[in-house]
């Protein structure tokens, strides 16, 4: 024996159609949100790439303001020198001993450690490609101080 299925009332039919419309709208929103997320991820990637400085061609020169010269010794006891100042305040830039007189600095007057330079020295810096020793990646940065600006 089969039981007849009740016929929906007009109000029930309208409610079912409304639920179908809402489901379709949510499905469409879900697709659009997924597309927006993909676009946002692509924009973030583009922005992170754009925020990286363009690599300087090898042999290009830049400038720095030397406010400190750090003297230390290598493994053989030979003095080494590093300049710190804007924009290379954190890691500094290598200075070879023969360049110090070109900067107006007598190597004999420097002592181990930090030697503040007053007034600061405007210097020319050779830029080039280096290899990050921690990550092994190539990057462009200062190679050495070559003289005054």
C-alpha positions in Angstrom: 0.0 0.0 0.0 1.4 3.3 -1.0 0.8 6.6 0.7 0.2 9.5 -1.5 2.7 12.4 -1.3 1.1 15.5 0.0 1.0 18.4 -2.5 2.9 21.4 -1.2 1.0 24.5 -0.5 1.9 27.7 -2.4 3.6 29.1 0.7 5.8 25.9 0.9 6.6 26.2 -2.8 7.6 29.8 -2.4 9.7 29.0 0.6 11.5 26.1 -1.3 12.2 28.5 -4.2 13.5 31.1 -1.9 15.9 28.5 -0.2 17.1 27.5 -3.7 17.8 31.1 -4.6 19.7 31.7 -1.3 21.8 28.5 -1.9 22.6 29.6 -5.4 23.6 33.1 -4.1 25.9 31.5 -1.4 27.5 29.2 -4.0 28.2 32.2 -6.3 29.7 34.1 -3.3 31.9 31.2 -2.4 33.3 31.1 -6.0 33.8 34.9 -6.0 35.6 34.8 -2.6 37.9 32.0 -3.8 38.7 34.1 -6.9 39.4 37.2 -4.7 41.7 35.2 -2.5 43.6 34.0 -5.5 43.9 37.5 -6.8 45.0 38.7 -3.4 47.7 36.0 -3.2 49.0 37.0 -6.6 49.0 40.7 -5.6 51.0 39.9 -2.4 53.5 38.0 -4.4 53.9 40.9 -6.9 54.2 43.4 -4.0 56.9 41.3 -2.2 58.8 41.0 -5.5 58.4 44.7 -6.2 59.6 45.6 -2.7 62.9 43.9 -3.3 65.6 46.4 -4.6 66.7 45.8 -8.1 70.1 44.3 -8.2 72.9 46.7 -8.9 75.0 45.8 -11.9 78.4 44.5 -11.0 80.9 47.4 -11.0 78.3 50.0 -10.0 79.2 52.5 -7.3 77.1 53.8 -4.5 77.7 56.1 -1.6 77.7 55.8 2.2 78.3 58.1 5.2 81.0 56.5 7.4 80.5 57.4 11.0 82.5 54.5 12.5 85.5 52.5 11.4 85.9 49.1 13.1 89.4 47.7 13.4 90.0 44.1 14.2 92.5 41.4 13.3 92.3 38.4 10.9 93.5 34.9 11.7 97.0 35.8 10.7 97.2 38.9 13.0 96.8 41.4 10.1 94.6 44.4 10.8 91.2 44.5 9.1 88.8 47.5 8.7 85.1 47.9 8.3 83.1 51.1 7.8 79.7 51.5 9.3 77.3 54.2 8.5 74.2 55.0 6.4 72.9 53.0 4.6 75.2 50.1 5.8 75.0 50.6 9.5 74.2 47.0 10.4 76.9 44.9 8.7 79.2 47.6 7.5 81.5 47.6 4.4 85.1 46.3 4.1 87.9 48.9 3.8 91.3 47.8 2.7 94.2 49.4 4.5 95.5 51.2 1.4 92.1 53.0 1.0 92.2 54.5 4.5 94.6 57.4 3.5 92.3 58.2 0.6 89.6 58.7 3.2 91.8 61.0 5.2 92.3 58.4 7.9 95.8 57.3 9.2 95.6 53.6 10.0 98.1 54.1 12.8 95.6 56.2 14.7 93.0 53.5 14.8 92.6 51.1 17.8 90.9 47.7 17.9 87.1 48.1 18.1 84.9 51.0 17.1 86.6 54.3 16.0 84.0 57.1 15.7 84.6 59.4 12.7 83.8 63.1 13.4 83.0 64.6 11.0 81.5 61.7 9.1 83.2 60.7 5.8 81.2 60.6 2.5 82.6 57.6 0.8 82.2 55.8 -2.5 81.3 52.1 -2.3 81.8 49.4 -5.0 78.6 47.4 -5.3 78.4 43.8 -6.6 77.0 40.4 -6.3 77.8 38.4 -3.1 76.8 35.1 -1.7 75.0 35.0 1.6 77.1 32.5 3.7 74.0 31.5 5.8 71.6 30.7 3.0 73.9 30.3 0.0 71.8 32.7 -2.1 73.2 35.4 -4.3 72.5 39.0 -3.5 73.6 42.4 -4.5 75.3 44.6 -2.0 78.4 46.6 -1.0 81.7 45.0 -1.8 84.2 47.5 -0.5 84.9 51.2 0.2 87.0 52.6 -2.7 87.5 56.3 -1.7 85.9 59.6 -1.0 83.0 61.0 -2.9 
